[in-house]
Amino acid sequence: MNLDDKISGFLIKNEGISFPYRGAWAEDELPSMMLSLPKGFQVHLEDEKGKYYVYEDIREHLPLTHAFYEEVGKYIKKHTKLLRFSVGSSTDDVQELKPSVRVSRDAAAELASSWIFTTYSLVLNMA
């Protein structure tokens, strides 16, 4: 993406949400995507000892990239809710998980009836 006077952008990568199941981690993970932009911009400097790196605020070096990242993040937050789900087969060991993952209402409805929620007896907690 061409922003600022450089080629820059933010990162979208696949992530998995782990959860406990019967005293261990489940074999499967809930898939998710992470939107990421580094907070620091690497500046190459040199002193009498040689080269080293300093990280400076990315907003100063890539203001358009940061502004676009913030705009995308606000849009996502406006159209989604935080994912909350419970794990546990009995009322004694129910544990609510609160990953920093956002999900739309339509995706939440599909997720609640998905094979992974059925297999592991997960319960969606959407307010």
RANORBEL-V343226 format. One record per residue. RES is the residue in one letter. OMEGA is omega in degrees with one decimal (999 if undefined). Layout:
RES | OMEGA
RES | OMEGA
This chain:
M | 179.3
N | 175.8
L | -176.0
D | 176.1
D | -177.3
K | 169.3
I | -176.8
S | 178.1
G | 176.2
F | -170.0
L | 171.3
I | -179.2
K | 178.9
N | 177.8
E | 175.1
G | 177.9
I | 178.2
S | 177.0
F | -180.0
P | 177.1
Y | 179.6
R | 174.9
G | 177.9
A | 175.5
W | 178.3
A | 178.4
E | -178.0
D | 175.5
E | 173.6
L | -179.2
P | 175.5
S | 177.0
M | -180.0
M | 174.8
L | -171.8
S | 171.9
L | 179.8
P | 178.4
K | -177.7
G | 176.8
F | -174.8
Q | 178.5
V | 179.8
H | 178.9
L | 177.4
E | 175.2
D | -178.0
E | 179.4
K | -179.2
G | -177.0
K | 171.8
Y | -176.3
Y | 174.8
V | 176.9
Y | 178.7
E | -177.4
D | -176.8
I | -179.7
R | 178.9
E | -175.7
H | -177.6
L | -174.7
P | -179.8
L | 177.4
T | -179.4
H | 179.8
A | 179.1
F | 176.6
Y | 178.7
E | 179.7
E | 177.7
V | 179.1
G | 178.2
K | 178.6
Y | 179.3
I | -179.3
K | -179.5
K | -173.8
H | -178.1
T | 173.7
K | 177.1
L | 177.8
L | 175.2
R | 177.3
F | -178.7
S | 179.4
V | 176.0
G | -175.9
S | 178.4
S | -178.2
T | -179.7
D | -175.2
D | 178.5
V | -179.0
Q | 177.6
E | 177.2
L | -176.6
K | 177.6
P | 178.8
S | -178.0
V | 178.8
R | -177.2
V | 176.8
S | 178.7
R | 179.1
D | 179.0
A | 178.8
A | 179.4
A | 177.7
E | -180.0
L | -178.1
A | 179.6
S | -178.2
S | -179.0
W | -176.8
I | 177.4
F | 179.2
T | -177.4
T | -175.1
Y | -179.9
S | 177.3
L | -180.0
V | 179.3
L | 179.9
N | -179.8
M | 179.0
A | 999
